């Protein structure tokens, strides 16, 4: 027994009130964990995607000035 963190990256629908939405499924999973006696100290849905901040990932404005150029 001990602390752990579950991290899942998903692309799909959420916040539409449908039973197949990611937020609905995640909430069901949290409730299942709790019903089996696990303590869930934090559960959150973060939306908007992520940015790879390594040198091969998302460029900084100073790195590629034309990246942010308006069309």
C-alpha positions as CSV (number, residue, x, y, z in Angstrom):
1,X,0.0,0.0,0.0
2,X,1.3,3.4,-0.8
3,X,0.8,6.6,-2.8
4,X,0.7,6.6,-6.6
5,X,-0.4,8.8,-9.5
6,X,-2.3,7.7,-12.6
7,X,-1.7,9.9,-15.7
8,X,-3.6,9.3,-18.9
9,X,-3.4,11.5,-22.0
10,X,-6.5,11.3,-24.2
11,X,-8.0,13.0,-27.2
12,X,-11.7,13.0,-27.4
13,X,-15.0,14.6,-26.5
14,X,-15.6,16.1,-23.0
15,X,-18.1,18.4,-21.2
16,X,-21.0,17.6,-23.5
17,X,-23.0,15.8,-20.9
18,X,-22.8,12.5,-22.8
19,X,-22.0,9.2,-21.0
20,X,-19.0,8.5,-23.3
21,X,-17.4,11.9,-22.6
22,X,-13.9,11.8,-21.0
23,X,-15.0,13.7,-18.0
24,X,-17.9,11.4,-17.3
25,X,-15.8,8.3,-17.7
26,X,-13.0,9.7,-15.5
27,X,-15.5,10.5,-12.8
28,X,-16.9,7.0,-12.9
29,X,-13.3,5.7,-12.6
30,X,-12.7,7.9,-9.5
31,X,-16.0,6.7,-8.0
32,X,-15.0,3.1,-8.6
33,X,-11.6,3.6,-6.9
34,X,-13.3,5.1,-3.9
35,X,-15.9,2.3,-3.8
36,X,-13.1,-0.2,-3.5
37,X,-11.6,1.6,-0.5
38,X,-9.0,3.7,-2.2
39,X,-8.5,7.3,-1.0
40,X,-8.5,9.7,-4.0
41,X,-6.9,13.0,-2.8
42,X,-7.1,14.8,-6.2
43,X,-8.6,14.2,-9.6
44,X,-8.7,16.8,-12.3
45,X,-9.4,17.0,-16.0
46,X,-6.9,19.3,-17.7
47,X,-7.9,20.4,-21.2
48,X,-6.2,22.4,-24.0
49,X,-3.4,20.0,-24.8
50,X,0.2,20.1,-23.9
51,X,3.4,21.6,-25.3
52,X,6.7,19.8,-25.6
53,X,9.1,22.3,-24.1
54,X,12.2,20.3,-25.1
55,X,14.5,21.7,-27.8
56,X,12.6,19.5,-30.4
57,X,9.2,20.6,-29.2
58,X,7.1,23.8,-29.2
59,X,9.3,26.7,-30.4
60,X,9.7,29.8,-28.3
61,X,8.8,33.1,-29.9
62,X,12.5,34.1,-29.9
63,X,13.5,30.9,-31.5
64,X,11.3,31.2,-34.6
65,X,10.1,34.8,-35.1
66,X,7.9,33.8,-38.1
67,X,6.1,31.1,-36.1
68,X,3.7,33.7,-34.6
69,X,3.5,35.8,-37.7
70,X,-0.1,36.8,-38.5
71,X,-1.4,35.8,-41.9
